[in-house]
Amino acid sequence: MYKIKQIMPSLYHFEFKRKHDLFLSVMKCQEFYECQDKKIKGKKFTLEDVIVAYSNLNEHGDFSYFQDFSAFNFPDVAVKKYLKLNSDALLEREKIVLGHMMKLIGEDDLTPTPKVYFIATYTNENPDSKKDVKHEIAHGLYYTQSMYRRVMDELLWSKRELLEKIYIKLHDMMYCDDVLPDEAQAYLSTSTLKELYEFGFPKCITEKDLIPFKEAYNSFAGHIKQKRKRRYRNM
């Protein structure tokens, strides 16, 4: 089962109960959007292709995707392009969930840039569910709120020497180059210093470095109240 919450006019949260429903519904679209493997990113592929590609990228050769990630985010343009190229290789859960996303986007929308952004998380046996949502909202703000993006980009530029080390870590975490600024701002604005260290981020990051990112995030996200949940269907 999943529910949809409209966080703001251009940002939707798909909340799943079970982790495997979440992953089977959106992980392929996520990898289409930002996979490091050029055979996957922006291409036509199967679930088997993702498993092989991710295992090859893993330093131990393992498919650790289900342990490495817990939430997802991507813009409407990724959904439209993914469905156009992969319509004949969709999983049943993808057909349901991405179909609902297309209804929210509007079938006739031809805009070349994102006008709607989607985040997706799960709740069952997930003690970090609220943290996941907060992190994903940071991604949504970065792509839907131009002023938020401008503020965060300026903050990242002010930390450019430190940022180079952060980018190395993010690349090791399987993020592609296209999304490194977005991932950096999301981690710096929504994680504690202890959490960043536990993730393996450079120990030269200090609490002082995080303060302006957190203040910027809170100024934009502090007023957000998620609208009433809309229940859809069991999966």
C-alpha positions as CSV (number, residue, x, y, z in Angstrom):
1,M,0.0,0.0,0.0
2,Y,1.1,3.6,-0.6
3,K,-0.3,7.0,0.0
4,I,0.4,10.3,-1.7
5,K,0.9,13.6,0.1
6,Q,1.1,16.9,-1.7
7,I,3.8,18.8,0.2
8,M,3.5,21.9,-1.9
9,P,2.0,22.6,-5.3
10,S,5.0,21.1,-7.2
11,L,6.2,18.5,-4.7
12,Y,4.6,15.1,-4.1
13,H,5.5,12.5,-1.5
14,F,4.7,8.8,-2.2
15,E,4.8,7.0,1.1
16,F,4.9,3.2,1.0
17,K,4.5,0.8,3.9
18,R,6.8,-1.9,2.7
19,K,10.4,-1.4,1.5
20,H,10.2,-3.9,-1.3
21,D,7.1,-2.2,-2.7
22,L,8.9,1.1,-2.7
23,F,12.0,-0.3,-4.4
24,L,10.1,-2.3,-7.1
25,S,8.0,0.7,-7.9
26,V,10.6,3.4,-8.4
27,M,14.2,2.2,-8.2
28,K,14.5,1.7,-12.0
29,C,13.2,5.2,-12.7
30,Q,15.7,6.5,-10.1
31,E,18.6,4.7,-11.8
32,F,17.4,5.9,-15.2
33,Y,17.7,9.4,-13.7
34,E,21.1,9.2,-12.0
35,C,22.9,5.9,-12.4
36,Q,26.7,6.1,-12.7
37,D,26.6,3.4,-15.4
38,K,26.1,5.0,-18.8
39,K,24.4,1.8,-20.0
40,I,21.6,2.5,-17.5
41,K,21.4,6.3,-17.1
42,G,18.9,7.6,-19.7
43,K,18.7,4.2,-21.5
44,K,16.3,1.3,-22.0
45,F,17.1,-1.5,-19.5
46,T,15.6,-4.3,-17.4
47,L,15.7,-5.0,-13.7
48,E,18.4,-7.6,-14.3
49,D,20.5,-4.9,-16.0
50,V,20.3,-2.7,-12.9
51,I,21.4,-5.5,-10.7
52,V,24.4,-6.4,-12.8
53,A,25.4,-2.7,-13.3
54,Y,25.2,-1.9,-9.6
55,S,27.0,-5.0,-8.6
56,N,29.8,-4.1,-11.0
57,L,30.1,-0.6,-9.5
58,N,30.2,-2.0,-6.0
59,E,33.8,-2.4,-4.8
60,H,33.0,-5.9,-3.4
61,G,31.0,-6.9,-6.5
62,D,27.8,-7.3,-4.3
63,F,24.3,-6.1,-5.0
64,S,23.9,-4.0,-1.9
65,Y,21.3,-1.6,-3.3
66,F,18.6,-2.5,-0.7
67,Q,21.0,-1.8,2.1
68,D,22.6,1.3,0.6
69,F,19.4,3.3,-0.1
70,S,16.1,3.9,1.6
71,A,14.4,6.7,-0.3
72,F,14.1,8.1,-3.8
73,N,13.7,11.4,-5.6
74,F,13.4,12.5,-9.2
75,P,11.7,15.2,-11.4
76,D,8.7,14.7,-13.8
77,V,11.0,14.8,-16.9
78,A,12.7,11.6,-15.6
79,V,9.3,9.9,-15.3
80,K,8.2,10.9,-18.8
81,K,11.5,9.9,-20.5
82,Y,11.8,6.7,-18.6
83,L,8.3,5.6,-19.5
84,K,8.8,6.5,-23.1
85,L,11.9,4.3,-23.4
86,N,10.9,1.5,-21.1
87,S,7.2,1.1,-21.6
88,D,7.5,-2.5,-22.7
89,A,9.7,-3.6,-19.8
90,L,7.8,-2.2,-16.8
91,L,7.2,-4.1,-13.6
92,E,3.6,-4.3,-12.4
93,R,4.3,-2.0,-9.5
94,E,5.9,0.5,-11.8
95,K,2.8,0.6,-14.0
96,I,0.7,1.5,-11.0
97,V,2.9,4.1,-9.3
98,L,4.4,5.7,-12.3
99,G,0.9,5.8,-13.8
100,H,-0.2,7.9,-10.9
101,M,2.8,10.1,-11.2
102,M,1.8,10.8,-14.9
103,K,-1.7,11.7,-13.8
104,L,-0.2,14.3,-11.4
105,I,2.1,15.6,-14.2
106,G,-0.6,15.7,-16.8
107,E,-0.4,13.6,-19.9
108,D,-0.2,16.5,-22.3
109,D,2.6,18.4,-20.4
110,L,5.6,18.9,-22.8
111,T,7.7,21.3,-20.7
112,P,11.4,20.5,-21.0
113,T,12.2,21.4,-17.4
114,P,10.8,19.9,-14.2
115,K,7.5,21.4,-13.0
116,V,6.7,18.6,-10.6
117,Y,9.0,16.7,-8.3
118,F,8.5,13.3,-6.6
119,I,10.0,11.8,-3.5
120,A,9.3,8.3,-2.2
121,T,9.9,6.7,1.2
122,Y,8.8,3.7,3.3
123,T,7.6,3.4,6.9
124,N,7.5,-0.3,8.1
125,E,10.5,-1.1,10.3
126,N,12.2,2.1,9.3
127,P,13.3,4.1,12.3
128,D,14.7,6.7,10.0
129,S,11.5,7.3,8.1
130,K,11.1,11.0,9.2
131,K,14.8,11.7,8.5
132,D,14.4,10.2,5.0
133,V,11.5,12.5,4.3
134,K,13.4,15.5,5.5
135,H,16.3,14.7,3.3
136,E,14.1,14.1,0.2
137,I,12.3,17.3,0.8
138,A,15.6,19.1,0.4
139,H,16.0,17.5,-3.0
140,G,12.4,18.6,-3.9
141,L,13.1,22.2,-2.8
142,Y,16.4,22.3,-4.8
143,Y,14.5,21.5,-8.0
144,T,11.3,23.3,-7.6
145,Q,12.3,26.5,-5.7
146,S,14.7,28.6,-7.6
147,M,15.6,30.8,-4.7
148,Y,16.3,27.8,-2.5
149,R,18.6,26.4,-5.2
150,R,20.4,29.8,-5.6
151,V,21.0,30.1,-1.8
152,M,22.3,26.5,-1.5
153,D,24.6,26.9,-4.6
154,E,26.1,30.0,-3.1
155,L,26.7,28.2,0.2
156,L,28.3,25.3,-1.6
157,W,30.5,27.6,-3.5
158,S,31.6,29.3,-0.3
159,K,32.8,25.8,0.9
160,R,34.4,24.8,-2.5
161,E,37.6,23.4,-1.0
162,L,35.6,21.2,1.4
163,L,33.1,20.4,-1.3
164,E,35.8,18.6,-3.4
165,K,36.2,16.1,-0.6
166,I,32.5,15.7,-0.1
167,Y,32.0,15.0,-3.9
168,I,34.6,12.2,-3.7
169,K,32.6,10.6,-0.9
170,L,29.3,11.0,-2.7
171,H,30.8,9.5,-5.9
172,D,31.8,6.5,-3.7
173,M,28.2,6.3,-2.6
174,M,27.2,5.6,-6.2
175,Y,25.9,9.1,-7.0
176,C,26.5,10.3,-10.6
177,D,28.2,13.7,-11.3
178,D,25.0,15.4,-12.4
179,V,23.5,15.2,-8.9
180,L,26.5,15.9,-6.7
181,P,25.6,19.5,-5.8
182,D,22.0,18.5,-5.0
183,E,23.1,15.5,-2.8
184,A,25.7,17.7,-1.1
185,Q,23.2,20.3,0.0
186,A,20.7,17.7,1.0
187,Y,23.1,15.9,3.3
188,L,24.6,19.1,4.7
189,S,21.2,20.7,5.4
190,T,19.4,17.7,7.0
191,S,22.0,15.4,8.6
192,T,23.7,15.8,12.0
193,L,27.5,16.0,12.2
194,K,27.5,12.6,13.8
195,E,25.4,11.1,11.0
196,L,27.7,12.5,8.4
197,Y,30.7,11.0,10.1
198,E,28.9,7.6,10.3
199,F,28.2,7.8,6.6
200,G,31.9,8.3,6.0
201,F,32.0,12.0,5.1
202,P,35.3,13.8,5.7
203,K,36.0,14.5,9.4
204,C,37.1,18.0,8.4
205,I,33.4,19.0,8.3
206,T,32.5,20.9,11.4
207,E,29.2,22.0,13.0
208,K,30.0,25.5,12.0
209,D,30.0,24.4,8.3
210,L,26.5,22.9,8.7
211,I,24.8,25.8,10.4
212,P,24.1,28.0,7.3
213,F,22.8,25.0,5.3
214,K,20.4,24.1,8.1
215,E,19.3,27.6,8.6
216,A,18.6,28.0,4.8
217,Y,16.7,24.7,4.8
218,N,14.6,25.6,7.8
219,S,13.7,29.0,6.3
220,F,12.2,27.3,3.3
221,A,10.8,24.1,4.7
222,G,9.8,25.2,8.2
223,H,6.3,26.3,7.0
224,I,5.6,23.1,5.1
225,K,2.5,21.2,6.3
226,Q,1.8,18.0,4.4
227,K,-1.8,17.9,3.1
228,R,-4.2,15.2,4.0
229,K,-3.1,11.7,2.9
230,R,-4.9,10.2,-0.1
231,R,-5.2,6.5,0.1
232,Y,-4.8,4.5,-3.1
233,R,-4.5,0.8,-3.4
234,N,-2.9,-2.3,-1.9
235,M,0.1,-3.7,-3.8
